[in-house]
Amino acid sequence: MKVLMMFCDSFSYRPAIKNLETAPEVESPESFKDVLVAFIQAEENDEEDPKGTEDKLLNVVKWGARKNNSRHVILHSFAHLSESKASPEFTHELFNRSQQRMRKADWQCEQTPFGYFLDLQLSAPGISQARIFKSF
């Protein structure tokens, strides 16, 4: 798994192009303030240990958010960090389970629309902990 995290003063998206036939129709844009956006690429070998992958993902994004004094995370599928890709079904389910677990632990957690290319706007402060990359 590859995870690029960016703490954003502001982050917004607008669905642009649907690239997964099974994705539900989404048209509305969303905006957020003071949020850690996790650009996540699940890799093929992550499918061998779904629970372990999920646990590591949650530990990493919570750690990144805490470094930025935030308890608000957005999970964003970003299949451009590695040549290896997990199946869309695995990745989407991983995101759903991770979001549920974070919410049960009193974290704010959202997902960008899965199966879409998005127009993104973000503003990130120029501090070192605002940009973190992890590979596991």
Rosetta blueprint (number, residue, H / E / L):
1 M L
2 K E
3 V E
4 L E
5 M E
6 M E
7 F E
8 C E
9 D E
10 S E
11 F E
12 S E
13 Y E
14 R E
15 P E
16 A E
17 I E
18 K E
19 N L
20 L L
21 E L
22 T L
23 A L
24 P L
25 E L
26 V L
27 E L
28 S L
29 P L
30 E E
31 S E
32 F E
33 K E
34 D E
35 V E
36 L E
37 V E
38 A E
39 F E
40 I E
41 Q E
42 A L
43 E L
44 E H
45 N H
46 D H
47 E H
48 E H
49 D L
50 P H
51 K H
52 G H
53 T H
54 E H
55 D H
56 K H
57 L H
58 L H
59 N H
60 V H
61 V H
62 K H
63 W H
64 G H
65 A H
66 R H
67 K H
68 N L
69 N L
70 S L
71 R L
72 H E
73 V E
74 I E
75 L E
76 H E
77 S E
78 F L
79 A L
80 H L
81 L L
82 S L
83 E L
84 S L
85 K L
86 A L
87 S L
88 P H
89 E H
90 F H
91 T H
92 H H
93 E H
94 L H
95 F H
96 N H
97 R H
98 S H
99 Q H
100 Q H
101 R H
102 M H
103 R H
104 K H
105 A L
106 D L
107 W L
108 Q E
109 C E
110 E E
111 Q E
112 T L
113 P L
114 F L
115 G L
116 Y E
117 F E
118 L E
119 D E
120 L E
121 Q E
122 L E
123 S E
124 A L
125 P L
126 G L
127 I L
128 S H
129 Q H
130 A H
131 R E
132 I E
133 F E
134 K E
135 S E
136 F L
